[in-house]
Amino acid sequence: MAAVDTTRPAPFGAITTYRAINALSRAARVVSAWNDARATRAALGKLSDRELDDIGLCRADIDTITR
């Protein structure tokens, strides 16, 4: 029967690389969320008051929705 060593340390730089990739992923998600909110604000801002009323919103709701 063979024994498997499962407690080996990570290779040099692996943890730093993992943390850097996670930081970049988080930054990309933040930028993506900001851009989605910006696009939503722009699209809702182009609607007339009547169109906003049809979907149950008013101008004051736009900032609340996009946060």
mmCIF file of the N, C-alpha and C atoms, coordinates in Angstrom:
data_MODEL
# 
_entry.id   MODEL 
# 
loop_
_atom_site.group_PDB 
_atom_site.id 
_atom_site.type_symbol 
_atom_site.label_atom_id 
_atom_site.label_alt_id 
_atom_site.label_comp_id 
_atom_site.label_asym_id 
_atom_site.label_entity_id 
_atom_site.label_seq_id 
_atom_site.pdbx_PDB_ins_code 
_atom_site.Cartn_x 
_atom_site.Cartn_y 
_atom_site.Cartn_z 
_atom_site.occupancy 
_atom_site.B_iso_or_equiv 
_atom_site.pdbx_formal_charge 
_atom_site.auth_seq_id 
_atom_site.auth_comp_id 
_atom_site.auth_asym_id 
_atom_site.auth_atom_id 
_atom_site.pdbx_PDB_model_num 
ATOM 1   N N  . MET A 1 1  ? 0.841   -1.161 0.000   1.00 0.00 ? 1  MET A N  1 
ATOM 2   C CA . MET A 1 1  ? 0.000   0.000  0.000   1.00 0.00 ? 1  MET A CA 1 
ATOM 3   C C  . MET A 1 1  ? 0.901   1.244  0.000   1.00 0.00 ? 1  MET A C  1 
ATOM 4   N N  . ALA A 1 2  ? 0.597   2.190  -0.837  1.00 0.00 ? 2  ALA A N  1 
ATOM 5   C CA . ALA A 1 2  ? 1.391   3.407  -0.956  1.00 0.00 ? 2  ALA A CA 1 
ATOM 6   C C  . ALA A 1 2  ? 0.793   4.511  -0.091  1.00 0.00 ? 2  ALA A C  1 
ATOM 7   N N  . ALA A 1 3  ? 1.649   5.260  0.508   1.00 0.00 ? 3  ALA A N  1 
ATOM 8   C CA . ALA A 1 3  ? 1.215   6.404  1.306   1.00 0.00 ? 3  ALA A CA 1 
ATOM 9   C C  . ALA A 1 3  ? 1.319   7.658  0.450   1.00 0.00 ? 3  ALA A C  1 
ATOM 10  N N  . VAL A 1 4  ? 0.334   8.536  0.575   1.00 0.00 ? 4  VAL A N  1 
ATOM 11  C CA . VAL A 1 4  ? 0.314   9.773  -0.194  1.00 0.00 ? 4  VAL A CA 1 
ATOM 12  C C  . VAL A 1 4  ? 0.567   10.935 0.758   1.00 0.00 ? 4  VAL A C  1 
ATOM 13  N N  . ASP A 1 5  ? 1.518   11.758 0.394   1.00 0.00 ? 5  ASP A N  1 
ATOM 14  C CA . ASP A 1 5  ? 1.846   12.933 1.214   1.00 0.00 ? 5  ASP A CA 1 
ATOM 15  C C  . ASP A 1 5  ? 0.948   14.084 0.780   1.00 0.00 ? 5  ASP A C  1 
ATOM 16  N N  . THR A 1 6  ? -0.025  14.464 1.619   1.00 0.00 ? 6  THR A N  1 
ATOM 17  C CA . THR A 1 6  ? -0.970  15.535 1.262   1.00 0.00 ? 6  THR A CA 1 
ATOM 18  C C  . THR A 1 6  ? -0.682  16.833 1.989   1.00 0.00 ? 6  THR A C  1 
ATOM 19  N N  . THR A 1 7  ? 0.436   16.901 2.698   1.00 0.00 ? 7  THR A N  1 
ATOM 20  C CA . THR A 1 7  ? 0.735   18.108 3.464   1.00 0.00 ? 7  THR A CA 1 
ATOM 21  C C  . THR A 1 7  ? 1.898   18.884 2.879   1.00 0.00 ? 7  THR A C  1 
ATOM 22  N N  . ARG A 1 8  ? 2.145   18.728 1.604   1.00 0.00 ? 8  ARG A N  1 
ATOM 23  C CA . ARG A 1 8  ? 3.240   19.465 0.976   1.00 0.00 ? 8  ARG A CA 1 
ATOM 24  C C  . ARG A 1 8  ? 2.903   20.949 0.927   1.00 0.00 ? 8  ARG A C  1 
ATOM 25  N N  . PRO A 1 9  ? 3.895   21.801 1.096   1.00 0.00 ? 9  PRO A N  1 
ATOM 26  C CA . PRO A 1 9  ? 3.637   23.248 0.974   1.00 0.00 ? 9  PRO A CA 1 
ATOM 27  C C  . PRO A 1 9  ? 3.414   23.627 -0.491  1.00 0.00 ? 9  PRO A C  1 
ATOM 28  N N  . ALA A 1 10 ? 2.754   24.740 -0.676  1.00 0.00 ? 10 ALA A N  1 
ATOM 29  C CA . ALA A 1 10 ? 2.517   25.237 -2.028  1.00 0.00 ? 10 ALA A CA 1 
ATOM 30  C C  . ALA A 1 10 ? 3.837   25.656 -2.657  1.00 0.00 ? 10 ALA A C  1 
ATOM 31  N N  . PRO A 1 11 ? 3.946   25.549 -3.975  1.00 0.00 ? 11 PRO A N  1 
ATOM 32  C CA . PRO A 1 11 ? 5.180   25.979 -4.641  1.00 0.00 ? 11 PRO A CA 1 
ATOM 33  C C  . PRO A 1 11 ? 5.444   27.467 -4.402  1.00 0.00 ? 11 PRO A C  1 
ATOM 34  N N  . PHE A 1 12 ? 6.712   27.846 -4.519  1.00 0.00 ? 12 PHE A N  1 
ATOM 35  C CA . PHE A 1 12 ? 7.115   29.223 -4.284  1.00 0.00 ? 12 PHE A CA 1 
ATOM 36  C C  . PHE A 1 12 ? 6.329   30.178 -5.189  1.00 0.00 ? 12 PHE A C  1 
ATOM 37  N N  . GLY A 1 13 ? 5.682   31.162 -4.593  1.00 0.00 ? 13 GLY A N  1 
ATOM 38  C CA . GLY A 1 13 ? 4.954   32.177 -5.345  1.00 0.00 ? 13 GLY A CA 1 
ATOM 39  C C  . GLY A 1 13 ? 3.521   31.823 -5.663  1.00 0.00 ? 13 GLY A C  1 
ATOM 40  N N  . ALA A 1 14 ? 3.091   30.613 -5.355  1.00 0.00 ? 14 ALA A N  1 
ATOM 41  C CA . ALA A 1 14 ? 1.734   30.197 -5.707  1.00 0.00 ? 14 ALA A CA 1 
ATOM 42  C C  . ALA A 1 14 ? 0.683   30.993 -4.930  1.00 0.00 ? 14 ALA A C  1 
ATOM 43  N N  . ILE A 1 15 ? 0.917   31.212 -3.669  1.00 0.00 ? 15 ILE A N  1 
ATOM 44  C CA . ILE A 1 15 ? -0.055  31.940 -2.848  1.00 0.00 ? 15 ILE A CA 1 
ATOM 45  C C  . ILE A 1 15 ? -0.124  33.403 -3.278  1.00 0.00 ? 15 ILE A C  1 
ATOM 46  N N  . THR A 1 16 ? 1.019   33.992 -3.559  1.00 0.00 ? 16 THR A N  1 
ATOM 47  C CA . THR A 1 16 ? 1.048   35.377 -4.028  1.00 0.00 ? 16 THR A CA 1 
ATOM 48  C C  . THR A 1 16 ? 0.330   35.501 -5.367  1.00 0.00 ? 16 THR A C  1 
ATOM 49  N N  . THR A 1 17 ? 0.562   34.548 -6.255  1.00 0.00 ? 17 THR A N  1 
ATOM 50  C CA . THR A 1 17 ? -0.120  34.560 -7.559  1.00 0.00 ? 17 THR A CA 1 
ATOM 51  C C  . THR A 1 17 ? -1.625  34.415 -7.366  1.00 0.00 ? 17 THR A C  1 
ATOM 52  N N  . TYR A 1 18 ? -2.035  33.509 -6.492  1.00 0.00 ? 18 TYR A N  1 
ATOM 53  C CA . TYR A 1 18 ? -3.460  33.298 -6.205  1.00 0.00 ? 18 TYR A CA 1 
ATOM 54  C C  . TYR A 1 18 ? -4.108  34.578 -5.673  1.00 0.00 ? 18 TYR A C  1 
ATOM 55  N N  . ARG A 1 19 ? -3.439  35.242 -4.744  1.00 0.00 ? 19 ARG A N  1 
ATOM 56  C CA . ARG A 1 19 ? -3.987  36.482 -4.172  1.00 0.00 ? 19 ARG A CA 1 
ATOM 57  C C  . ARG A 1 19 ? -4.055  37.594 -5.216  1.00 0.00 ? 19 ARG A C  1 
ATOM 58  N N  . ALA A 1 20 ? -3.055  37.669 -6.084  1.00 0.00 ? 20 ALA A N  1 
ATOM 59  C CA . ALA A 1 20 ? -3.057  38.695 -7.126  1.00 0.00 ? 20 ALA A CA 1 
ATOM 60  C C  . ALA A 1 20 ? -4.204  38.456 -8.108  1.00 0.00 ? 20 ALA A C  1 
ATOM 61  N N  . ILE A 1 21 ? -4.420  37.211 -8.481  1.00 0.00 ? 21 ILE A N  1 
ATOM 62  C CA . ILE A 1 21 ? -5.519  36.891 -9.405  1.00 0.00 ? 21 ILE A CA 1 
ATOM 63  C C  . ILE A 1 21 ? -6.859  37.189 -8.752  1.00 0.00 ? 21 ILE A C  1 
ATOM 64  N N  . ASN A 1 22 ? -7.004  36.865 -7.467  1.00 0.00 ? 22 ASN A N  1 
ATOM 65  C CA . ASN A 1 22 ? -8.240  37.187 -6.752  1.00 0.00 ? 22 ASN A CA 1 
ATOM 66  C C  . ASN A 1 22 ? -8.476  38.691 -6.696  1.00 0.00 ? 22 ASN A C  1 
ATOM 67  N N  . ALA A 1 23 ? -7.434  39.462 -6.460  1.00 0.00 ? 23 ALA A N  1 
ATOM 68  C CA . ALA A 1 23 ? -7.570  40.921 -6.399  1.00 0.00 ? 23 ALA A CA 1 
ATOM 69  C C  . ALA A 1 23 ? -7.992  41.469 -7.756  1.00 0.00 ? 23 ALA A C  1 
ATOM 70  N N  . LEU A 1 24 ? -7.398  40.962 -8.822  1.00 0.00 ? 24 LEU A N  1 
ATOM 71  C CA . LEU A 1 24 ? -7.783  41.412 -10.164 1.00 0.00 ? 24 LEU A CA 1 
ATOM 72  C C  . LEU A 1 24 ? -9.223  41.008 -10.489 1.00 0.00 ? 24 LEU A C  1 
ATOM 73  N N  . SER A 1 25 ? -9.617  39.821 -10.067 1.00 0.00 ? 25 SER A N  1 
ATOM 74  C CA . SER A 1 25 ? -10.996 39.379 -10.295 1.00 0.00 ? 25 SER A CA 1 
ATOM 75  C C  . SER A 1 25 ? -11.989 40.269 -9.555  1.00 0.00 ? 25 SER A C  1 
ATOM 76  N N  . ARG A 1 26 ? -11.649 40.592 -8.305  1.00 0.00 ? 26 ARG A N  1 
ATOM 77  C CA . ARG A 1 26 ? -12.525 41.483 -7.533  1.00 0.00 ? 26 ARG A CA 1 
ATOM 78  C C  . ARG A 1 26 ? -12.620 42.849 -8.184  1.00 0.00 ? 26 ARG A C  1 
ATOM 79  N N  . ALA A 1 27 ? -11.498 43.385 -8.642  1.00 0.00 ? 27 ALA A N  1 
ATOM 80  C CA . ALA A 1 27 ? -11.489 44.689 -9.302  1.00 0.00 ? 27 ALA A CA 1 
ATOM 81  C C  . ALA A 1 27 ? -12.327 44.651 -10.577 1.00 0.00 ? 27 ALA A C  1 
ATOM 82  N N  . ALA A 1 28 ? -12.231 43.577 -11.327 1.00 0.00 ? 28 ALA A N  1 
ATOM 83  C CA . ALA A 1 28 ? -13.025 43.441 -12.551 1.00 0.00 ? 28 ALA A CA 1 
ATOM 84  C C  . ALA A 1 28 ? -14.517 43.389 -12.221 1.00 0.00 ? 28 ALA A C  1 
ATOM 85  N N  . ARG A 1 29 ? -14.883 42.688 -11.147 1.00 0.00 ? 29 ARG A N  1 
ATOM 86  C CA . ARG A 1 29 ? -16.303 42.632 -10.752 1.00 0.00 ? 29 ARG A CA 1 
ATOM 87  C C  . ARG A 1 29 ? -16.815 43.998 -10.328 1.00 0.00 ? 29 ARG A C  1 
ATOM 88  N N  . VAL A 1 30 ? -15.989 44.759 -9.616  1.00 0.00 ? 30 VAL A N  1 
ATOM 89  C CA . VAL A 1 30 ? -16.388 46.103 -9.169  1.00 0.00 ? 30 VAL A CA 1 
ATOM 90  C C  . VAL A 1 30 ? -16.587 47.020 -10.373 1.00 0.00 ? 30 VAL A C  1 
ATOM 91  N N  . VAL A 1 31 ? -15.661 46.974 -11.313 1.00 0.00 ? 31 VAL A N  1 
ATOM 92  C CA . VAL A 1 31 ? -15.775 47.807 -12.513 1.00 0.00 ? 31 VAL A CA 1 
ATOM 93  C C  . VAL A 1 31 ? -17.000 47.395 -13.324 1.00 0.00 ? 31 VAL A C  1 
ATOM 94  N N  . SER A 1 32 ? -17.246 46.100 -13.423 1.00 0.00 ? 32 SER A N  1 
ATOM 95  C CA . SER A 1 32 ? -18.410 45.617 -14.171 1.00 0.00 ? 32 SER A CA 1 
ATOM 96  C C  . SER A 1 32 ? -19.718 46.076 -13.511 1.00 0.00 ? 32 SER A C  1 
ATOM 97  N N  . ALA A 1 33 ? -19.794 45.988 -12.192 1.00 0.00 ? 33 ALA A N  1 
ATOM 98  C CA . ALA A 1 33 ? -20.988 46.434 -11.475 1.00 0.00 ? 33 ALA A CA 1 
ATOM 99  C C  . ALA A 1 33 ? -21.191 47.938 -11.646 1.00 0.00 ? 33 ALA A C  1 
ATOM 100 N N  . TRP A 1 34 ? -20.091 48.703 -11.574 1.00 0.00 ? 34 TRP A N  1 
ATOM 101 C CA . TRP A 1 34 ? -20.190 50.149 -11.767 1.00 0.00 ? 34 TRP A CA 1 
ATOM 102 C C  . TRP A 1 34 ? -20.703 50.463 -13.168 1.00 0.00 ? 34 TRP A C  1 
ATOM 103 N N  . ASN A 1 35 ? -20.184 49.753 -14.170 1.00 0.00 ? 35 ASN A N  1 
ATOM 104 C CA . ASN A 1 35 ? -20.601 50.009 -15.540 1.00 0.00 ? 35 ASN A CA 1 
ATOM 105 C C  . ASN A 1 35 ? -22.064 49.624 -15.756 1.00 0.00 ? 35 ASN A C  1 
ATOM 106 N N  . ASP A 1 36 ? -22.499 48.525 -15.158 1.00 0.00 ? 36 ASP A N  1 
ATOM 107 C CA . ASP A 1 36 ? -23.910 48.134 -15.265 1.00 0.00 ? 36 ASP A CA 1 
ATOM 108 C C  . ASP A 1 36 ? -24.818 49.201 -14.653 1.00 0.00 ? 36 ASP A C  1 
ATOM 109 N N  . ALA A 1 37 ? -24.427 49.709 -13.485 1.00 0.00 ? 37 ALA A N  1 
ATOM 110 C CA . ALA A 1 37 ? -25.223 50.755 -12.835 1.00 0.00 ? 37 ALA A CA 1 
ATOM 111 C C  . ALA A 1 37 ? -25.238 52.023 -13.682 1.00 0.00 ? 37 ALA A C  1 
ATOM 112 N N  . ARG A 1 38 ? -24.102 52.378 -14.272 1.00 0.00 ? 38 ARG A N  1 
ATOM 113 C CA . ARG A 1 38 ? -24.014 53.562 -15.117 1.00 0.00 ? 38 ARG A CA 1 
ATOM 114 C C  . ARG A 1 38 ? -24.918 53.421 -16.333 1.00 0.00 ? 38 ARG A C  1 
ATOM 115 N N  . ALA A 1 39 ? -24.888 52.265 -16.983 1.00 0.00 ? 39 ALA A N  1 
ATOM 116 C CA . ALA A 1 39 ? -25.716 52.031 -18.167 1.00 0.00 ? 39 ALA A CA 1 
ATOM 117 C C  . ALA A 1 39 ? -27.200 52.035 -17.808 1.00 0.00 ? 39 ALA A C  1 
ATOM 118 N N  . THR A 1 40 ? -27.546 51.457 -16.665 1.00 0.00 ? 40 THR A N  1 
ATOM 119 C CA . THR A 1 40 ? -28.940 51.450 -16.220 1.00 0.00 ? 40 THR A CA 1 
ATOM 120 C C  . THR A 1 40 ? -29.417 52.858 -15.931 1.00 0.00 ? 40 THR A C  1 
ATOM 121 N N  . ARG A 1 41 ? -28.563 53.645 -15.232 1.00 0.00 ? 41 ARG A N  1 
ATOM 122 C CA . ARG A 1 41 ? -28.910 55.044 -14.949 1.00 0.00 ? 41 ARG A CA 1 
ATOM 123 C C  . ARG A 1 41 ? -29.130 55.827 -16.235 1.00 0.00 ? 41 ARG A C  1 
ATOM 124 N N  . ALA A 1 42 ? -28.266 55.609 -17.223 1.00 0.00 ? 42 ALA A N  1 
ATOM 125 C CA . ALA A 1 42 ? -28.387 56.321 -18.495 1.00 0.00 ? 42 ALA A CA 1 
ATOM 126 C C  . ALA A 1 42 ? -29.665 55.922 -19.228 1.00 0.00 ? 42 ALA A C  1 
ATOM 127 N N  . ALA A 1 43 ? -29.974 54.623 -19.237 1.00 0.00 ? 43 ALA A N  1 
ATOM 128 C CA . ALA A 1 43 ? -31.173 54.153 -19.932 1.00 0.00 ? 43 ALA A CA 1 
ATOM 129 C C  . ALA A 1 43 ? -32.439 54.672 -19.256 1.00 0.00 ? 43 ALA A C  1 
ATOM 130 N N  . LEU A 1 44 ? -32.469 54.631 -17.928 1.00 0.00 ? 44 LEU A N  1 
ATOM 131 C CA . LEU A 1 44 ? -33.649 55.135 -17.218 1.00 0.00 ? 44 LEU A CA 1 
ATOM 132 C C  . LEU A 1 44 ? -33.747 56.655 -17.332 1.00 0.00 ? 44 LEU A C  1 
ATOM 133 N N  . GLY A 1 45 ? -32.621 57.329 -17.399 1.00 0.00 ? 45 GLY A N  1 
ATOM 134 C CA . GLY A 1 45 ? -32.623 58.785 -17.534 1.00 0.00 ? 45 GLY A CA 1 
ATOM 135 C C  . GLY A 1 45 ? -33.180 59.246 -18.865 1.00 0.00 ? 45 GLY A C  1 
ATOM 136 N N  . LYS A 1 46 ? -33.092 58.407 -19.888 1.00 0.00 ? 46 LYS A N  1 
ATOM 137 C CA . LYS A 1 46 ? -33.610 58.763 -21.213 1.00 0.00 ? 46 LYS A CA 1 
ATOM 138 C C  . LYS A 1 46 ? -35.125 58.595 -21.311 1.00 0.00 ? 46 LYS A C  1 
ATOM 139 N N  . LEU A 1 47 ? -35.723 57.862 -20.368 1.00 0.00 ? 47 LEU A N  1 
ATOM 140 C CA . LEU A 1 47 ? -37.159 57.641 -20.418 1.00 0.00 ? 47 LEU A CA 1 
ATOM 141 C C  . LEU A 1 47 ? -37.917 58.901 -19.986 1.00 0.00 ? 47 LEU A C  1 
ATOM 142 N N  . SER A 1 48 ? -39.088 59.065 -20.543 1.00 0.00 ? 48 SER A N  1 
ATOM 143 C CA . SER A 1 48 ? -39.937 60.189 -20.141 1.00 0.00 ? 48 SER A CA 1 
ATOM 144 C C  . SER A 1 48 ? -40.594 59.868 -18.803 1.00 0.00 ? 48 SER A C  1 
ATOM 145 N N  . ASP A 1 49 ? -41.177 60.893 -18.185 1.00 0.00 ? 49 ASP A N  1 
ATOM 146 C CA . ASP A 1 49 ? -41.867 60.678 -16.911 1.00 0.00 ? 49 ASP A CA 1 
ATOM 147 C C  . ASP A 1 49 ? -43.027 59.703 -17.083 1.00 0.00 ? 49 ASP A C  1 
ATOM 148 N N  . ARG A 1 50 ? -43.691 59.768 -18.201 1.00 0.00 ? 50 ARG A N  1 
ATOM 149 C CA . ARG A 1 50 ? -44.808 58.855 -18.485 1.00 0.00 ? 50 ARG A CA 1 
ATOM 150 C C  . ARG A 1 50 ? -44.319 57.407 -18.576 1.00 0.00 ? 50 ARG A C  1 
ATOM 151 N N  . GLU A 1 51 ? -43.182 57.201 -19.264 1.00 0.00 ? 51 GLU A N  1 
ATOM 152 C CA . GLU A 1 51 ? -42.641 55.842 -19.388 1.00 0.00 ? 51 GLU A CA 1 
ATOM 153 C C  . GLU A 1 51 ? -42.163 55.313 -18.038 1.00 0.00 ? 51 GLU A C  1 
ATOM 154 N N  . LEU A 1 52 ? -41.562 56.178 -17.248 1.00 0.00 ? 52 LEU A N  1 
ATOM 155 C CA . LEU A 1 52 ? -41.145 55.761 -15.911 1.00 0.00 ? 52 LEU A CA 1 
ATOM 156 C C  . LEU A 1 52 ? -42.357 55.395 -15.060 1.00 0.00 ? 52 LEU A C  1 
ATOM 157 N N  . ASP A 1 53 ? -43.427 56.179 -15.186 1.00 0.00 ? 53 ASP A N  1 
ATOM 158 C CA . ASP A 1 53 ? -44.646 55.894 -14.445 1.00 0.00 ? 53 ASP A CA 1 
ATOM 159 C C  . ASP A 1 53 ? -45.239 54.551 -14.864 1.00 0.00 ? 53 ASP A C  1 
ATOM 160 N N  . ASP A 1 54 ? -45.121 54.208 -16.149 1.00 0.00 ? 54 ASP A N  1 
ATOM 161 C CA . ASP A 1 54 ? -45.637 52.931 -16.634 1.00 0.00 ? 54 ASP A CA 1 
ATOM 162 C C  . ASP A 1 54 ? -44.941 51.740 -15.971 1.00 0.00 ? 54 ASP A C  1 
ATOM 163 N N  . ILE A 1 55 ? -43.677 51.886 -15.634 1.00 0.00 ? 55 ILE A N  1 
ATOM 164 C CA . ILE A 1 55 ? -42.963 50.793 -14.979 1.00 0.00 ? 55 ILE A CA 1 
ATOM 165 C C  . ILE A 1 55 ? -42.908 50.965 -13.464 1.00 0.00 ? 55 ILE A C  1 
ATOM 166 N N  . GLY A 1 56 ? -43.643 51.940 -12.960 1.00 0.00 ? 56 GLY A N  1 
ATOM 167 C CA . GLY A 1 56 ? -43.780 52.119 -11.521 1.00 0.00 ? 56 GLY A CA 1 
ATOM 168 C C  . GLY A 1 56 ? -42.637 52.860 -10.859 1.00 0.00 ? 56 GLY A C  1 
ATOM 169 N N  . LEU A 1 57 ? -41.997 53.744 -11.601 1.00 0.00 ? 57 LEU A N  1 
ATOM 170 C CA . LEU A 1 57 ? -40.871 54.510 -11.054 1.00 0.00 ? 57 LEU A CA 1 
ATOM 171 C C  . LEU A 1 57 ? -41.097 55.999 -11.227 1.00 0.00 ? 57 LEU A C  1 
ATOM 172 N N  . CYS A 1 58 ? -40.320 56.780 -10.491 1.00 0.00 ? 58 CYS A N  1 
ATOM 173 C CA . CYS A 1 58 ? -40.260 58.213 -10.705 1.00 0.00 ? 58 CYS A CA 1 
ATOM 174 C C  . CYS A 1 58 ? -38.791 58.595 -10.809 1.00 0.00 ? 58 CYS A C  1 
ATOM 175 N N  . ARG A 1 59 ? -38.503 59.814 -11.192 1.00 0.00 ? 59 ARG A N  1 
ATOM 176 C CA . ARG A 1 59 ? -37.108 60.241 -11.386 1.00 0.00 ? 59 ARG A CA 1 
ATOM 177 C C  . ARG A 1 59 ? -36.264 60.052 -10.124 1.00 0.00 ? 59 ARG A C  1 
ATOM 178 N N  . ALA A 1 60 ? -36.867 60.272 -8.973  1.00 0.00 ? 60 ALA A N  1 
ATOM 179 C CA . ALA A 1 60 ? -36.116 60.153 -7.715  1.00 0.00 ? 60 ALA A CA 1 
ATOM 180 C C  . ALA A 1 60 ? -35.702 58.709 -7.425  1.00 0.00 ? 60 ALA A C  1 
ATOM 181 N N  . ASP A 1 61 ? -36.393 57.737 -8.017  1.00 0.00 ? 61 ASP A N  1 
ATOM 182 C CA . ASP A 1 61 ? -36.077 56.328 -7.782  1.00 0.00 ? 61 ASP A CA 1 
ATOM 183 C C  . ASP A 1 61 ? -34.847 55.856 -8.548  1.00 0.00 ? 61 ASP A C  1 
ATOM 184 N N  . ILE A 1 62 ? -34.431 56.561 -9.569  1.00 0.00 ? 62 ILE A N  1 
ATOM 185 C CA . ILE A 1 62 ? -33.345 56.092 -10.438 1.00 0.00 ? 62 ILE A CA 1 
ATOM 186 C C  . ILE A 1 62 ? -32.056 55.896 -9.646  1.00 0.00 ? 62 ILE A C  1 
ATOM 187 N N  . ASP A 1 63 ? -31.670 56.871 -8.828  1.00 0.00 ? 63 ASP A N  1 
ATOM 188 C CA . ASP A 1 63 ? -30.430 56.726 -8.053  1.00 0.00 ? 63 ASP A CA 1 
ATOM 189 C C  . ASP A 1 63 ? -30.526 55.597 -7.037  1.00 0.00 ? 63 ASP A C  1 
ATOM 190 N N  . THR A 1 64 ? -31.689 55.434 -6.436  1.00 0.00 ? 64 THR A N  1 
ATOM 191 C CA . THR A 1 64 ? -31.876 54.368 -5.454  1.00 0.00 ? 64 THR A CA 1 
ATOM 192 C C  . THR A 1 64 ? -31.743 52.999 -6.113  1.00 0.00 ? 64 THR A C  1 
ATOM 193 N N  . ILE A 1 65 ? -32.306 52.851 -7.276  1.00 0.00 ? 65 ILE A N  1 
ATOM 194 C CA . ILE A 1 65 ? -32.281 51.562 -7.970  1.00 0.00 ? 65 ILE A CA 1 
ATOM 195 C C  . ILE A 1 65 ? -30.877 51.182 -8.409  1.00 0.00 ? 65 ILE A C  1 
ATOM 196 N N  . THR A 1 66 ? -30.109 52.136 -8.844  1.00 0.00 ? 66 THR A N  1 
ATOM 197 C CA . THR A 1 66 ? -28.808 51.832 -9.424  1.00 0.00 ? 66 THR A CA 1 
ATOM 198 C C  . THR A 1 66 ? -27.688 51.698 -8.384  1.00 0.00 ? 66 THR A C  1 
ATOM 199 N N  . ARG A 1 67 ? -27.997 51.828 -7.125  1.00 0.00 ? 67 ARG A N  1 
ATOM 200 C CA . ARG A 1 67 ? -26.965 51.632 -6.086  1.00 0.00 ? 67 ARG A CA 1 
ATOM 201 C C  . ARG A 1 67 ? -26.810 50.173 -5.786  1.00 0.00 ? 67 ARG A C  1 
# 
